[in-house]
């Protein structure tokens, strides 16, 4: 398990390196799909060399395309990548993906690049993510035990404070 932390740090460091070099060479930020392709290539390279241990992590990459549409990609340790409307990784991945499929009324194993239903605004997306997390874990979440970050085109990454998360969780529990 301890190898996963250096793998994750290594992947983040490499993604930052790729992004900075791209911006330096081209004068603008790297498109998210291009960064994902590069990171998938790096992961795949690790599987081809006997002296290199394959990375033991699944990378989830979020960003925006040139039309300011949200993009979500998943890169597995073998270097395979796909775009998703909603995605989960980890121990309870199957349960979470099943819940996303039911709640979004779609099939997630057929990846799609276009955005999730435009009627699903930022608050609805946060509610959905926390609801699916609770379902997958089979337990009620506590605001002190979960961190929620939101990526918007206008504001970039923003971590929600504990009180805001608690308010959302109370609202979700009231729906049940």
Buried (B, 14 or more C-beta within 10 A) or exposed (E): EEEEEEBBEBBEEBBEEBBEEBEEEEEEBBBBBEBBBBBBEBBBEBEEEEEEEBBEBBBBBBBBBEEEEBBBBBBBBEBEBBBBBBBBBEEBEEBBBBBBBEBBEBEBEEBEBEBBEEEBEEEEBBBBBBBBBBBBBEEEBEBEEBEBEBBEEEEEEEEBEBEEBBEBBEEBEEEE
